[in-house]
Each structure stands twice: as C-alpha cells, then as structure tokens.
C-alpha cells in the first residue's frame, strides 16, 4: 500500500508541536456569497477581512453590515495555530456560530461568519497546494469530484495517480461519501475498453453469491435453467466495482482471491475455467484491518485488494465544498425529471449557510441529496431570493439525527480546547448543537462533565 495515497490526518491546533515556530499550512475558503468565492492562503502575516481589502487575494466585502476592518486572522507562534479576532465591528464576528468576543483558535473545519459572508477554514498539509491539485490531477473530472477543499484536491490527485495502473484499488470511507463516483472516475481515466460493472456485495444472495460472481452452467443447481456468465465475465476488459466488500461471506473470499490472482473464473458446475481481464475496485465503510484481526476478513484478500488504498474524506472535512455538491445534486435531480437546467445557483443567507456548513452530515451526500429533494421537490425555491434559515427543512435539526451522529462508528477529531465561555456563549453553543452536551463538549474540546459544571454555574438546565 502506498503511503502517498493515504489522506493525511489533520492535527488540531490544541496539539502543540515541538516545532511550533513553523507556520501551519492553512487557508481560508470564502464560500458565500457566490460573487466573493475565493481561496486565501494563510501564513504568519496578519490577514484582515472587511469592506477594505488589505492583502492580495482578500475579498472586499461590500456590505453595510461589515466594518471596513472587521475581522483578523493571526498566527499564534506559541500555540502553533491560527486565531481569529473581531476588530471592534458593530455587528460582530462569529466563529462556529459563537460570537467572537475574544480571540478564538481556528481549527480545521471552523466556519467564520462576517455579515453576509461565510468562510471555511482549512488547516491541512494539502492546503499548501494553494488551489492546485498537482500530481497530474488536471484530467480528473471536477463534476465527479467537485470542490476546492485541500482534502478534495488530495483526493483528485490520488485518483489521477492510481487510474492508469491495473492493480486493485480499495476505497475506504463513510457511507454516502461518493465512493461510486470515484470508482467511475478511476475507470474513465484508466481508459479500459470494457464496461464498469458495479455490484453491491451486501445485496448478493448468500446461497447464490458464487454463481452471481463467477457464473454457472445449466443444471448446476435447482433453478439453473440456463447458463449465466457471471459478473466477472460481464466486466471482461473493463472494471468490476465491488461495493461493500466487507460484507462478502468469509467462505467465498478465497475464491475471489483466486479469481483476482489467477485472472480466471470457473462457473459453478463447470470443469472449465475462463480467462478474464478485469480491474478490481472495492469499497467499504468498514475497518477491514480490524475485521482481519477479528477473523471475519481474510488477510491475504485484504492485502491483494489494497495494493492501492484511497481514503475518501467525509463531507465535514471538506465543508467548503458543500454548496458545489448541492448544485451538482440539484442538476441531477432536475435531469432525472426532464426539467431544464437551473438558470442560476441557489443562494443561501449567511445564517442558513453557516448552519448547513456546521452540520455534521453523518450521512454525507445522502443527506445533501435529501436536502436538495426537500428544497426542490417542495417548490420552495425562492425565485432568486436567498434561502433563509427558517426556509431550511426542520428535519436537519431533529434530535434523532443528532443522536445518530453522536453514535456513529467513526470518531470525530476533537476540537481545540477553547476558552471558558460566558453564559451567552455557552447558550449559543448549546443552541448550535441542538442541546447536545456531547456535541458541545466536542466543540469546546472538553469533557462532558465540564459542560455540566458550566451549565450549573450559569443556572442552565
């Protein structure tokens, strides 16, 4: 497995480094309004945002609610991270929906709101690309993998790097992160003449899974009234995409390994093997290494499937790409209903955009698809007017979705330890996280017991 293809884990600002004097690679991505969309690299120099731009590349936020010098981003050499501070503006600045009454650390994924403008913060080694994908990723489709977040650019580079090699690829990522789109893009860039044949291993019939993959001859078993070639032979000359590979029955795994290694399959009931030229792309949201240790997945098959391994980042690690995905899925929604392409992009008020960006989106693109369906299907398009916070569907903030997010199997990186809040700040943070003490504790980088102590001291229930 190539270390170059693994997504780098972003260290949160609270983790002090022995080399804190080295400026962390970071950037700001202006995402709302569309007219101001821009990427601004961050260094040790002070960056001021407001109606008057002081640094090259910084947008001028031409709105009366924004001060001439409204908000500053500064490098904290002692802590080893960037911080944000309001510059005495009339209407305030908000970091992760909490008013910045004091200097606040900016973590990877923080969201800053200044009047009508919303900015996503990235602190990642990939941010040094400064907006360029690099590594020959120019050919990778921006429609298949849209966005400019550092994690997205690194993903496109990884896809470009593996595409021309015939070795198997293992895609690892949470459910709904778009692994099928990535498989399609690897197949397209690979230039294979055959088709991409996709199969969901979790949907294969346990009793017939072998014949479904490798085929069968007539009379091989009850109901086999005619011979079938199987999915491997259907994908001959092309690519076989094995989604949910972690669900594959253990007793079938050695047969799959043999088919991959020997490049041939033997249909059920046959004495003859057939050569196949198939590239394998597998995908899973499970921890296959853990399944290997537990004995539910073969080590040799895992090693074979992961000659190339790509981790697909969740949406919360590429928050600035959210509205690109909304537009992509909106166009697909309209196309499926034979409706005209949109004349303009949807526009969201800053408070609505901030709320969408800060949501965990544990269901990832499936949640975005549901949002698009709710807004477009209900006929709630504001006809050129921005969507307000009140215009968003109420299920986005339902406690059930919050509980599901908290119990998800993939851990969320801890936020940097934030200063002790005032009563107003704590109330705002609890409101932001829909009353979830666990999510609020994660936001402050504290133990839940500390949140309860603060609540008690402020007389909050």
N, C-alpha and C positions, 0 to 999 in steps of 0.2 A: 504494500500500500504506500502511495506517495504522500509524504508529509506535506508537500506543497499544495495538495488538493484539499487538505483539511481546513475548515474555516477556523480562523484564529479566535480564541476566546478573549473577549474584551475585559480587561481589568477595570473595576470600578475605581473612581477617584479616591475612595477612602483607603485603598490598599497602598500604603506608602512604599515607595521603591528606594532601594539603596542608591538609585541613580535619579533621584527626584529633580536634579538640576537639569535633566534633559527634558525638553518641552514635549509633552504628549502630542501625537499626531491627531488632530481633530478638525472638524469643520462644522459650519452651520449650513443648513439647507432651508431656505425660505420656501414654504410650500403654499401659503395663502397670503394674499390673493394671487391668482394666476399671473397677473401682469408683473409681479415682482419676483417670480420664481428665479432663484439663483443659488449658487453654491459658493460659500465664502470660507477659504482655508483659515484655520486659527493657528497662531504661533504665540510667541512671548509678547508681541506687541498688543497694546490695548486696542480693542475694537469697539467703536461707538456706533449705535444704531439710533436712528431718529429721522426727522424730516430733512436733516442736512447730513449728507454722507461725507465722512472724513477720510476713509480708506478706499483704495481702488477696489472695485467689485462689490462694495457695500451698497445696498439699495437705498434710495431716498424714499421714505415712507410718507407720501404726500397726503396726509390726513390730519384734520384739525384736532383729532383726539390724541395725536402723538406730538411730543415735545421736539424741539429742534435737536437736543441731545437727550435722548430718552433712557437708553439702557447701554451698559458697558459690559463687555466680556474681557476678563483679565486672567493672566496666568499666575497661579499661586505656586511659586517655586518650592516653598517649604512643604506644601501638601502634595505637589505633583499632579495638579489638575487645574482645569479652568473654572472660574467662578463668574457669576452674573450678579450685577448690582443695578438697582434703579438709580437714576441720576436726578432724583427730586422731581419727577414728572408729575403733572397734575392728576392724571388718570391711572398712574401706577403701571407696574410691570408684573407679570405672573410667570412663575416657573412651576410647571406641572400643576397649574391651576391655583397655586398658593401665591398670594401677593408677596412680592419680594421686598419686604420691609427691611431686610438686612441682606448682606452678601450671602449668596447661596451657591454651593457647588453644582456644577453642571455634569451630570452623569451621561453615559452613553444612552441615548434614547430620551433625554429630557426634552420637554416641549416648552417653548417660551412664547408668551402672547403679549404683543405690544399693540394696543389699539386694534385695528383691523388685520394686523399681520401676525402670522403664526410661523414659528421657526422650530425645526427639529435639530437636535444636537447629536453629533456622532463623535465618539472617541474610539478610534479603531486603527490598527495598523494599516488597514486598507484605505483609510482616508487620505494617505499620502499621495494616492493616485491623482487627487485634485480634479476628479471628474472623468478621468480617462480610465478605461477598463484595462488596457495594457495586455500583454501576452497574446496578441493576435485575436482579441475578442471582438474586433470590429464587425466580423461576419455574424456574430451571434445576434439573433433576432431580438429587438427591443420590444416586439409585440409578445413574444413568448416569455421573455424575462424582462418586464419593464421596470424602470426605476433608476435612480442615481445614488442610492444609499451605498456606503462602502461595502457592506455585505453583499449587495446585489451586484456590484461591479466585480467583486471577487468571484461570485458565482458564475457570472458570464465568462470570466477568464478560465475558470475550471472547466466549464462546458466546452469551450473552444480547444482547450488543451487535450481533452480526452477523446474528442469526437473522431479524429482520424485514425485512432488506434483501435484494432478489432477486439481488444481484451474486454472482458466483462466489466460493467460499471455497477456499483452499488450506491443507490441514492438513499440517504438517511434523513428523515425529517418528520416533524409532527404531521398529523393528519391535516389535509387541506392546504399544504404549503405549495402545491403546484408541481409535484414530482412528475406527474404525467406530461405536463407541458415541457419539462426539462428533458424527459425521455424522447419526446417528439423532436426536440431541437437537436439532441445528440444524433438521432437517426438522420435528420435532414442534413446536418453538417458532415456526417460521415460519408454521404454520397452513395450509400448502398442501393442497388437497383431494385431489390425486393421491397416488400411492404413492411410496415411496422405492425406487428400483431400483438395486441395487448390482452392480458389475462389477469383477472383478479384471483389470486391463489385462495383467498378466503371464500370465494364463491364456487370453487370447484367441488363437485360431488365426491365425497370421500370414497365411495365404492367404485367410482368410475374415473378418478383423477388420473390414473396411469394411462388409460385409453384416451382421455381428453388431451393429454400432453403428447403422447407418442403414437396414438392411433391404434386401430385394431383391425383384424381380418374378419370377414363374415363368419358368423357362428362362433366367435371366440367366447361368447358368454350369452346368457339368455337376453334376448332383445337385440343382439347384434345382427340385424337382418341384412346389413350391407357393410362393406369395408369403409373405414374412415381414416384419412391420412394423419390426423392429429395436428396440434398447433405448431409443433416444431417443423414439420414438413410444409405447413402453410406459410411459415416465416422463412423458408429456404431462400437464401440470397438477400435476406433483409434482417430485421431485428425482432427479437422476442422480448416483450416487456412483461416481466413477472412482478406484478404489483402485490403488495402484502406477502412478500416471500417468507416472512416469519411465521405465517400460518400454514406453510406446507407440511403435510404429515411427515413424521420422522422416518417411517418405513419407505417413503418414496424418495427421500433425499439422496441416498446413494445412487439411485437410478438417474436422477437429474445430474448428479456429479459426473456419472459415466457418460451421459449424453454430451455434456459440455466438453469433457476431456477428450473423448474419442471422436467427437463430431459425427456421431451416427446414432440412430434410434432404432429400436426394434418394436414394432407394433405388437400389442397383446395378441397372443395366439399364433404369432408368426415365428418361423425359424430363420427368417432373413432379416438382415439389418440394412438400413438405408442411410447413405451419407447425407449430411446436411451442413450447409454453410450458414450459420446463424450467429448473429451477435446477441449477447445476453445483456439486458439492462434489468436489474432487480431493484425493488424499492421496498422500504419498510418504515414504520414509525416505532418499531420495537428496538430494544437494545440487544442486537444479535450476539455481541460478545458475552453478555450476561446469560443469554439462552444457551450459548456454548458451555459456559461453566455449569449451568443447571442441567445440562444433558438433553435439552429439548431441540437443539440445533447442532448439526454435525460441524466439527471444527474444520474438516477438510473442505466441505462445501462453502463455509463462510470464507475461508482463505481464497478459494477459487473465485467466488463472486466479487470479492473486494480488492481485486488487483488494482482497480481504480475505485476510490471511495470519495463521494461528494456529500457533504453535509448541507442540506437545504435550510437556510435560516428561517425562523418563524417571522411572521409579519411584524411582531413587536420589536425585532431587531432591525427592521428597515421601515420604520414608521413614516418617514418622509415619502415613501413610495405609495402610500395608501390611496391617494387620490388618482394616481395613474392607474391603479388596479380598479378603482371604482369606474373610471371611464372605459377601461378595457372590457369589464364585465357588463357595463351598460350597453356598449356597442353589440356585444354578443347577444344580450337579452333582446335588443331591438331586431337583430338579424334573424334570430330564431322565430320571430313573429312577423317576418317580412315587412318590417317598418323601416322608414327612412333613417339614415344615419343622423345622429344629432348635429344640429347646426352649430352648437356651442357646448362647451363643457359645463357641467353642473358647478355652481358656485355655492360655497358654504360660508355663513357668517363665522367670524373668528371664534366665538364661543362654541359653536357647533363643531367647527374643525378641530379645535383643541380637545373637545370631549371625545371625538372619534379617534384622534391620534393617541390619546392616553388610554383608551380601552385596551385590555389585554389581548383581545381577539384570539382566544384559545382555539377556536375553530378555524382560524386563519381565513383563507379565501372563501371557504364555505359560508362564513359569517358575512363577508363582504358581498357575496352573491345574494344572500338573504336580504341584506340592506338594500341592494340595488333593486331587487324584486319588490320590496316594500315601497320604495320611493317611486319607482316607475310604474309598477303594477297598480298602485292605488290612485294613480293620476294626480299625485301631489307635486309634480314638477312646478316650480314657482314661476315658470314663464320668463326666465331671465333674471328674476329676483333671487337673492341668495337663500338657501335653506337656513332657517333659524334653528336654535337648539330645541325649541318647542316643536319644530316640524319633524324632528327625528322620531323614529318608532320607539315606543315605550319599552319594548322587549330588550332593547340594548342595556337597560339599567335594572332588569329584573334580578332579584336576589338569587334565583335559581342559576342564572348564568354566572353570577359572581361565585357561588359555591362551587360550580363545576370548574371554574378557573382555578380556584384555590386547591382543589383536589386532583388537578391534572398531574399525570405521572412525571412530566418534565419539569425540573426545578427552574425557578426564575432567578437570575443573578440578583444578588442583594443590591439595594440602592446604597449610595454613600451615606454615612452617618450624618444626618442633618442636625442643625442646632435645635435645642429645645424650643418648641413653638409657643406663641402666645395663645390665649384662649380662642381668638378669632382664627388664627392659622390652623389650630387643631380642628375646629369645627369645619373649616373649609376643606381640610384634608379628608376628614371622615365623610363629608358630603361627596367629595370627588370619588371616593372609593365605595360609595353606596352603603356606608355604615359598617363596612367590613373591617374589624380590628386587625385581622391578619394582614389584609392588603395594606392598611395604613401603617402597620409595623414594618412591612417590607419597604414601603415608600420612605420611611424615616430611617431605615437601616437599624432598627431597634428590636428588642424582644417585645412580644405582645404584652408582657406584664408591665413594661414601661408605659405603653399606651394607656393601659388601665389606670396606672398611677397618675398620669397626666389628667385623664378624664375625671378621676376622683378629686384631684386638687382644684379643677375648674368647675366642679359641681355638675358634670355631664353624666347622663345615664347611658 
